[in-house]
Amino acid sequence: MREAELAKLIESKLEDADTKAENGQYIESTGADTMLKEAEKLYAFVLEKEESNARALRGMGRLRLKTMQFPAAAEYLEKSIAADGSDPVAHAYLGDALVAQENHAAAAEAFGKAFELNEDNARYGMKQGRALREAGKLDESKTVLEKVIDIDDQLQY
């Protein structure tokens, strides 16, 4: 298969996987499981072709978050970030995985990077502020949360 054809195929598989992963979180029980499994197969296909595809690695991490496999989620997300450190979503998902493992200091760093990459997303800042608070860094938490209020004073805590 030529490189251009492979790139097109991979993009198609990623689009399909992302859609299934997104829709799978809103469908009840069996339907959700099926969609998430299909998404996982599509991400795995992409990773067979391009083992450091940041989007597929992020997708696998996201799926692991949904199934509460937090160490595995963190591993995939760290690989995604290593492949493309400019993706704020991957950093935020990593923060979620780290919070679930009660590693609040590392989660605050991940959320902080997500917020730095997308300063308009006040939710990243709110999550960073919460993680800092849980890590016992109250002054830093207050500073971040004040910045969040400046961005979006309607955001629900």
N, C-alpha and C positions, 0 to 999 in steps of 0.2 A: 504494500500500500504506500502510495506516495505521501510525502510529508504534508502537503496541503490537504489531501483527503483525510489523513489521520487527524489533523488539527480540527477539521470540520466535524468529524465523527466524535472526537472528544468533547468539543463544545456542545454538540447535540446531546450527548450522554449527560454532561454536567447540567444542562438546562433541565432535562427530564428528571434527573436526580434531585436537583434543588426544588423543583415543583412538587415531587412526591414527598420529600422531607417536610416541606412547608405545609402541604395539605394533610399529611399524616398526623400532624399534631392537633388537627381540628376534627378528625373523624373518630367516631366512637369505636372502641375495642378492636374487633377483628379487622375491620377495614384499615384502621391506622397501622396495625401490625404489618399487614400486607404491604401497604405503601412504604413504610419505613424499611422493610426488608428489600423491596424493589430498589429503593434509593441506595441502600447499602451495596447491592449488587452492581449498580451503575457506577458508584464511586470506586468500588473495587476494580471494575473494568478499566476505568481511567488510570488508576494507580498502577495497574499491570503495565500499561503503556508508558506512563510518566510517573515514576515513583515519588517525585517531589512536586507534584502538581498541588499548589497551595490551596486551590479551591476545593479539590477532592479531599485533601487532608482536613480542611476546615469542616467539610460536610461530614466526614467520618467522625470527627470530634463532636460535632453537633448531635449526631445520632447517638453517640455514647453518652452525652449529657442527658438526652431524652430518656435513655434506659438506665440512668443513674449508675453508669460505669465511669465514675469520676477520674480515677487514675488513668484509665485508657483514654478518656476524653482529653485530659491534660497532655498526654503523650502525643496524640494526633495534632492537637492545637499548637504545641511547641514546634512540631515539625512544619506545620503550616506557616507559622511565624518565621521560622528559619528560612523557608522558601520565599516568603514575601512579608517582610516586616511592616509594610505600609497598610495592612488591612486592619482597620479598627475593630471590625466585627470579630475577627479571630482573637484579638487581644481581649475583647469583652467576654467571649465564650470561655477563654482560658481563665479569666477572673472568676466566672461562675463556677467552673470546675474546682478552682482552688478554694473558693468560699465553702463549697460543699465538703471539702476535705479539711476545713477549718484552718487553712493556711492563709490567714487574713492579711499578713504583711505582703506576701507574694501576690495575693489577689489585688491588693491596693496598687501595686506596681503595674499589674496587667490592666486594670481599669484606668489607671493614670495614663498609660500609653494610649489606650483607646481614646480617652478624652483629649489627649494631646493631638492625636491624628484627626479627630473630628470634634472640635471645640463647640460646635453647635448642638451636639447631642448631650443635653443636660443629664440624661439617664446614666451615661457613663460616669459623669462627675458625681452623681448621687451615689452610685455604686462604689466609687472610689472613696467617697466620704464615709460611707457605712463601713467599708472594710478597714479604713484607717481607724475609725472609732473602735471597732472590734479588736484591732491590733494594739489598742491603748494609746494611739497617737492623736489625742484629742485636739491639740492646737492645729495640727495639719488638717484634721477632719473639718474643723470649723472653717478654716481658710478655703478649702475646696467647696464646702457646702455654701458658703457665702457667694462664691463665684457662680455656683449653680443657680442660686436665687437671682443673680444678676442676669443670667441667660434666660431663665424660665421660672418666673415666680408663681406659676400655676401648677408646676409639677407636683404630683402627689407623692409624699414620702411614705 
